[in-house]
């Protein structure tokens, strides 16, 4: 049941005067989501490989696709999720049962 509100954040990058990539404009889309706990097995497998995962957010495919932006002929997909003031990095996108499941890692 989708009863949580999250922000899907898509970040455009640009080059500075020295040619290094830097964060540019942020696009934020508020969507309804179902927040789930990470399963025991997935949590420990991720931890074993040096990755810490905290949550899974399930969203409609249409909502996820609406957050994709097009810039300079490229598609830029959401890379961050904000949920109750905490920012999470999307580390995995998985299509399941006509929905998108986003595996999230808290940004420190």
Secondary structure as UniProt FT lines:
FT   STRAND          4..15
FT   TURN            17..18
FT   STRAND          21..37
FT   HELIX           40..48
FT   TURN            49..50
FT   STRAND          55..60
FT   HELIX           61..67
FT   STRAND          69..71
FT   TURN            72..73
FT   STRAND          74..76
FT   STRAND          80..83
FT   TURN            84..85
FT   STRAND          86..96
FT   TURN            97..98
FT   STRAND          99..106
//
